[in-house]
Amino acid sequence: MNKMVSWVVAVVLLLGVGAPQLAWAQKFGYVDSEFIMSKMPAYAQAQQELNTLSTNWQKDIEAQKKDLDKMYRNYQAEEVVLTEPMKKKRQDEILKKEQDIKAYQNKIFGFEGQLFKKRQELTKPVQDQVFEAIEKVAKKKQLAIVFDKAGDLTMLYTNPTHDYTEFVLEELGLASPERNQPGQKGTARTVTTPQTPAGDAAEVEAEPGTPARPTRQPVSRPASRKK
């Protein structure tokens, strides 16, 4: 759930079963944690707060860059009248300003920076709530393993029959029970074969690839049956 937990630890829920019991015969399912969280008001509020913080921090960095650009342009305009010591001093000031901006940018947006820590702080309660709901659904449905479709685990194919996302939403009070009845998703639809009109049975069996439009002659055949 936004990489809520590694797929080995948090995406897979082992409900007290031993290693020999984790066979393919055990029931399993999957959920889409990102979709679940997108339905949660608390998560939307957290994202909005993160976006506001990120925008403000970015504006601060842009303002510092404008100051740096101004310092450099002033230096270029006055360079011809500056002594060597003065040039050196101004160059050092520009260099320090540039380094300070990079350090500040890394502090905010870098790995484990303030934005990263703030995201963890705001989203962890939501993630914990979703995880608890997944665990409850897994126990109710007697699932041995639950995968996270939104996690690091690549799922090349998923049968909707094993999708328990709606059940988790229901557990969180975000979905109606009607949407979670068995057989609503992933079941094969059976199409009733149309009844063959009387007298046409001989023409139903056609070779594969035969055009759908029949080429029978409805007039001549009945005439041949007259006595």
GIHUBEL-V925529 format. One record per backbone hydrogen bond with DSSP energy under -1.0 kcal/mol. CO is the residue of the C=O (numbers start at 1). NH is the residue of the N-H. If there is no record, write none. Layout:
CO,NH  CO,NH
This chain:
6,10  6,11  14,16  19,22  21,23  23,26  27,144  27,145  29,147  30,164  31,149  32,36  33,37  34,38  36,39  37,40  40,44  41,45  42,46  43,47  44,48  45,49  46,50  47,51  48,52  49,53  50,54  51,55  52,56  53,57  54,58  55,59  56,60  57,61  58,62  59,63  60,64  61,65  62,66  63,67  64,68  65,69  66,70  67,71  68,72  69,73  70,74  71,75  72,76  73,77  74,78  75,79  78,81  79,82  83,87  84,88  85,89  86,90  87,91  88,92  89,93  90,94  91,95  92,96  93,97  94,98  95,99  96,100  97,101  98,102  99,103  100,104  101,105  102,106  103,107  104,108  105,109  106,110  107,114  108,115  110,113  113,117  114,118  115,119  116,120  117,121  118,122  119,123  120,124  123,127  124,128  125,129  126,130  127,131  128,132  129,133  130,134  131,135  132,136  133,137  134,138  135,139  136,140  137,141  138,143  145,29  147,31  148,151  159,162  160,163  162,30  164,168  165,169  166,170  167,171  168,172  169,174  170,173  176,179  177,180  181,184  197,200  200,203  201,204  204,206  207,210  217,221  219,223  220,224  222,225  223,226
